[in-house]
Amino acid sequence: MLKFMREREGTQGVLLVMPTMFWLVVFLLIPLVLIVVISFATRGEYGNVVYVFSLKTYRALLDKQYSAILWDSIWIAFLTTIFGLLIGYPLAYFIARSHPRHKSLFLFLVLVPFWTNFLIRIYAWMIILRGQGVIGTLLTSLGLMHGLGERIFNLIQLYTPGAVLIGMVYEFLPFMILPLYSSLEKLDPSLLEAAADLGARPWRTFLRVTLPLSLPGIVAGSILVFVPAMGMFVVPDLMGGARTVLVGNLIRNQYLVARDWPFGSAASMVLTALTLVVTLVYTRFFGFGEELTI
């Protein structure tokens, strides 16, 4: 009887998992296998896929031009993560230490941008950062559009890597703030009081108590920002123009413009491999905490 009940529970468990497995196989595993197969194929004369397998597309990615694009993508994603952390950590700390009555309001304000379409928000930044936009007009009216002010504006104006960085940080900042808030909100205030009682100054308390205990949130937020930033192509395409081409733009152009699906698939696999390496490093040293489930 006990054996029958266990078998029945096992069957029910399999039935419960079946919809999820079906979804993963149809919408994740099969497309991934197709991309892997196509990445080893050859582009036909008219843009069709010829299933003559070789490593030609992967060797082409070793070209200096494409290696520079891959490096630029990693660099922009890294800077996006760093600036997101520098901006998001103080804000998350402020929210975590706010009165319980105000925490929900502050978290709501963090999520408000998601109520607006992504493209609309990007076009708003394009208006702000263009040559005759809000910032440029303001600096000109204040007489600051010369010397240092002009040099700084030239670094962040539209169609520059600086503008791309601003757009990326703005887009992914909530994904950094939320895991940090989750980690800092769990911090026991008595630990900070104990450190103060033992004579630790605020900066030392932060370095020895707050920062180590918030490390899971830092790493989780970094993963949630770095991974999608690597494959982002909308922000570089709109705010960087032809001057900023990242690996996401390269993949998009190969599929939709050049009609070189094997090359686009190979670039996609390289991007996927880099993403998996970052994720595996995270799981190896830190594990998946609750901060990733927000």
C-alpha positions as CSV (number, residue, x, y, z in Angstrom):
1,M,0.0,0.0,0.0
2,L,2.8,2.4,0.9
3,K,4.6,1.5,-2.3
4,F,1.5,2.3,-4.3
5,M,1.1,5.6,-2.6
6,R,4.7,6.6,-3.3
7,E,4.3,5.6,-7.0
8,R,1.1,7.6,-7.2
9,E,2.8,10.7,-5.6
10,G,5.7,10.3,-8.1
11,T,3.3,10.2,-11.0
12,Q,1.5,13.2,-9.8
13,G,4.8,15.1,-9.5
14,V,5.7,14.2,-13.1
15,L,2.3,15.4,-14.3
16,L,2.8,18.7,-12.4
17,V,6.2,19.2,-14.0
18,M,5.1,18.4,-17.5
19,P,3.8,21.8,-18.5
20,T,7.0,23.5,-17.4
21,M,9.2,20.9,-19.2
22,F,7.1,21.3,-22.3
23,W,7.5,25.1,-22.2
24,L,11.3,24.8,-21.7
25,V,11.8,22.2,-24.4
26,V,9.7,24.0,-27.1
27,F,10.7,27.6,-26.3
28,L,14.2,27.2,-25.0
29,L,15.9,23.9,-25.8
30,I,14.7,23.5,-29.5
31,P,15.5,27.1,-30.5
32,L,18.9,26.8,-28.8
33,V,19.7,23.6,-30.7
34,L,18.6,25.3,-34.0
35,I,21.0,28.2,-33.3
36,V,23.8,25.8,-32.6
37,V,23.3,23.9,-35.8
38,I,22.9,27.1,-37.9
39,S,26.1,28.6,-36.4
40,F,28.1,25.8,-38.0
41,A,26.3,26.1,-41.4
42,T,27.2,28.3,-44.3
43,R,25.5,31.4,-45.8
44,G,24.2,30.8,-49.3
45,E,24.5,33.1,-52.3
46,Y,21.1,34.7,-51.7
47,G,21.2,34.8,-47.9
48,N,19.8,31.3,-47.4
49,V,21.3,28.8,-45.0
50,V,23.3,26.0,-46.6
51,Y,23.9,23.1,-44.2
52,V,27.5,22.5,-45.1
53,F,29.1,22.5,-41.7
54,S,32.4,24.2,-40.9
55,L,34.1,26.5,-38.3
56,K,34.2,29.4,-40.8
57,T,31.8,31.6,-38.9
58,Y,33.6,31.1,-35.6
59,R,37.0,31.8,-37.2
60,A,35.5,35.0,-38.6
61,L,34.7,36.2,-35.1
62,L,38.4,36.2,-34.3
63,D,38.9,39.0,-36.8
64,K,40.1,42.2,-35.2
65,Q,37.0,44.2,-36.1
66,Y,34.6,41.7,-34.4
67,S,36.9,41.2,-31.4
68,A,36.8,44.9,-30.8
69,I,33.0,44.9,-30.9
70,L,33.0,42.0,-28.3
71,W,35.4,43.8,-26.1
72,D,33.4,47.1,-26.3
73,S,30.3,45.1,-25.3
74,I,32.0,43.7,-22.3
75,W,33.4,47.1,-21.3
76,I,30.1,48.9,-21.7
77,A,28.3,46.2,-19.7
78,F,31.0,46.4,-17.0
79,L,30.7,50.2,-16.8
80,T,26.9,49.9,-16.7
81,T,27.2,47.5,-13.7
82,I,29.7,49.7,-11.9
83,F,27.8,52.9,-12.3
84,G,24.5,51.1,-11.5
85,L,26.1,49.9,-8.3
86,L,27.5,53.3,-7.3
87,I,24.1,54.9,-7.8
88,G,21.9,52.1,-6.7
89,Y,23.7,51.2,-3.4
90,P,23.1,54.5,-1.6
91,L,19.6,54.6,-2.8
92,A,18.9,51.0,-1.8
93,Y,20.5,51.7,1.6
94,F,18.3,54.8,2.1
95,I,15.2,52.8,1.2
96,A,16.1,49.9,3.5
97,R,16.7,52.3,6.4
98,S,13.6,54.4,5.8
99,H,10.5,54.3,8.0
100,P,8.4,51.2,7.2
101,R,5.6,53.5,6.2
102,H,7.7,55.0,3.5
103,K,9.4,51.9,2.1
104,S,6.5,50.9,-0.1
105,L,6.3,54.4,-1.6
106,F,10.0,54.5,-2.4
107,L,10.0,51.1,-4.0
108,F,6.9,52.1,-6.0
109,L,8.9,55.2,-7.3
110,V,11.7,52.9,-8.3
111,L,9.3,50.8,-10.4
112,V,7.3,53.7,-11.9
113,P,9.5,53.9,-15.0
114,F,8.4,50.4,-16.0
115,W,4.9,51.8,-16.4
116,T,6.1,53.6,-19.5
117,N,7.1,52.0,-22.8
118,F,10.8,51.3,-23.0
119,L,11.2,53.1,-26.4
120,I,9.4,56.2,-25.1
121,R,11.9,56.4,-22.3
122,I,14.8,56.1,-24.6
123,Y,13.4,58.7,-27.0
124,A,13.0,61.0,-23.9
125,W,16.7,60.6,-23.2
126,M,17.5,61.3,-26.9
127,I,15.7,64.7,-26.6
128,I,17.6,65.5,-23.4
129,L,21.0,64.6,-24.7
130,R,20.9,65.8,-28.3
131,G,22.9,68.9,-29.3
132,Q,20.0,71.3,-29.0
133,G,18.3,69.3,-26.3
134,V,17.5,70.1,-22.7
135,I,21.0,69.9,-21.3
136,G,22.7,71.6,-24.3
137,T,20.2,74.5,-24.3
138,L,20.5,74.9,-20.5
139,L,24.3,75.0,-20.6
140,T,24.2,77.5,-23.5
141,S,21.7,79.8,-21.7
142,L,23.9,79.7,-18.5
143,G,27.0,80.5,-20.6
144,L,28.7,77.2,-19.7
145,M,28.9,75.8,-23.2
146,H,32.6,76.4,-23.4
147,G,35.8,75.0,-21.8
148,L,35.2,72.3,-19.3
149,G,31.4,72.4,-19.7
150,E,31.6,71.9,-23.4
151,R,34.1,69.0,-23.1
152,I,31.8,67.2,-20.6
153,F,28.8,67.7,-22.7
154,N,30.6,66.3,-25.7
155,L,31.3,63.1,-23.8
156,I,27.6,62.5,-23.0
157,Q,25.7,64.0,-25.9
158,L,23.6,61.9,-28.2
159,Y,25.4,59.4,-30.5
160,T,28.4,59.0,-28.3
161,P,29.4,56.0,-26.1
162,G,28.7,58.3,-23.1
163,A,25.1,58.6,-24.1
164,V,24.8,54.8,-24.6
165,L,26.2,54.4,-21.1
166,I,23.7,56.8,-19.6
167,G,20.8,55.0,-21.3
168,M,22.0,51.6,-20.2
169,V,22.5,52.7,-16.6
170,Y,19.0,54.3,-16.6
171,E,17.4,51.2,-18.0
172,F,19.0,48.6,-15.7
173,L,19.2,50.7,-12.5
174,P,16.0,49.1,-10.9
175,F,17.5,45.7,-11.4
176,M,20.4,46.7,-9.3
177,I,18.4,48.5,-6.6
178,L,15.9,45.8,-5.9
179,P,18.4,43.0,-5.0
180,L,20.5,45.5,-3.0
181,Y,17.4,46.6,-1.1
182,S,16.4,42.9,-0.4
183,S,19.9,42.3,1.1
184,L,20.2,45.5,3.1
185,E,16.7,45.3,4.4
186,K,17.6,42.0,6.2
187,L,20.6,43.6,7.9
188,D,20.2,43.5,11.7
189,P,20.5,47.1,13.1
190,S,21.9,45.6,16.3
191,L,25.1,44.6,14.5
192,L,25.7,48.3,13.5
193,E,25.0,49.3,17.1
194,A,27.4,46.7,18.4
195,A,30.1,47.9,16.0
196,A,29.5,51.5,17.2
197,D,29.7,50.4,20.9
198,L,33.0,48.8,20.2
199,G,34.4,52.1,18.9
200,A,34.2,51.5,15.1
201,R,33.8,54.6,13.1
202,P,30.9,54.8,10.5
203,W,33.2,54.1,7.5
204,R,34.8,51.2,9.3
205,T,31.4,49.8,10.3
206,F,30.3,50.0,6.6
207,L,33.4,48.2,5.4
208,R,33.5,45.5,8.0
209,V,29.8,44.9,8.7
210,T,27.4,46.4,6.1
211,L,29.3,45.8,2.9
212,P,30.2,42.1,3.6
213,L,26.6,41.3,4.7
214,S,25.2,43.0,1.5
215,L,27.6,41.1,-0.8
216,P,24.9,38.7,-2.0
217,G,22.7,41.6,-3.1
218,I,25.7,43.2,-4.8
219,V,26.6,40.1,-6.8
220,A,22.9,39.3,-7.6
221,G,22.3,42.9,-8.8
222,S,25.5,42.8,-10.9
223,I,24.4,39.6,-12.6
224,L,21.0,41.0,-13.3
225,V,22.5,44.1,-14.9
226,F,25.6,42.7,-16.6
227,V,24.0,39.8,-18.4
228,P,21.2,41.7,-20.2
229,A,23.5,44.7,-20.8
230,M,25.8,42.4,-22.8
231,G,23.1,41.6,-25.3
232,M,21.3,45.0,-25.4
233,F,21.0,46.5,-28.9
234,V,18.1,49.0,-28.7
235,V,19.9,51.6,-26.6
236,P,23.2,51.5,-28.6
237,D,21.3,51.6,-31.8
238,L,19.1,54.6,-30.9
239,M,21.5,56.6,-28.6
240,G,24.8,55.5,-30.1
241,G,24.0,55.6,-33.8
242,A,26.6,54.2,-36.1
243,R,29.4,55.2,-33.8
244,T,28.6,52.6,-31.2
245,V,28.2,49.0,-32.3
246,L,27.9,46.3,-29.7
247,V,27.5,42.5,-30.0
248,G,23.7,42.8,-29.8
249,N,23.7,45.2,-32.7
250,L,26.0,42.9,-34.6
251,I,23.7,39.9,-34.1
252,R,20.6,42.0,-35.1
253,N,22.3,43.3,-38.3
254,Q,23.5,39.8,-39.3
255,Y,20.0,38.4,-39.0
256,L,17.9,41.3,-40.4
257,V,20.2,43.3,-42.7
258,A,23.1,41.2,-43.9
259,R,21.0,38.0,-43.9
260,D,23.9,36.0,-42.6
261,W,22.2,33.7,-40.2
262,P,25.2,31.4,-39.6
263,F,27.4,34.4,-38.6
264,G,24.6,35.8,-36.4
265,S,24.1,32.4,-34.8
266,A,27.8,32.1,-34.1
267,A,27.9,35.5,-32.4
268,S,24.8,34.5,-30.4
269,M,26.5,31.4,-29.2
270,V,29.6,33.4,-28.2
271,L,27.4,35.8,-26.3
272,T,25.5,32.9,-24.6
273,A,28.8,31.3,-23.6
274,L,30.0,34.5,-22.0
275,T,26.7,34.8,-20.2
276,L,26.9,31.2,-18.9
277,V,30.5,31.7,-17.7
278,V,29.5,34.8,-15.7
279,T,26.5,32.9,-14.2
280,L,28.5,29.8,-13.4
281,V,31.1,31.9,-11.6
282,Y,28.4,33.4,-9.6
283,T,26.7,30.1,-8.7
284,R,30.1,28.6,-7.9
285,F,31.2,31.2,-5.4
286,F,27.9,32.7,-4.1
287,G,25.0,30.5,-5.0
288,F,21.5,31.6,-6.0
289,G,20.1,33.6,-3.1
290,E,16.7,35.1,-2.5
291,E,18.0,38.4,-4.0
292,L,17.7,36.9,-7.5
293,T,14.0,36.0,-7.0
294,I,12.7,39.6,-6.6
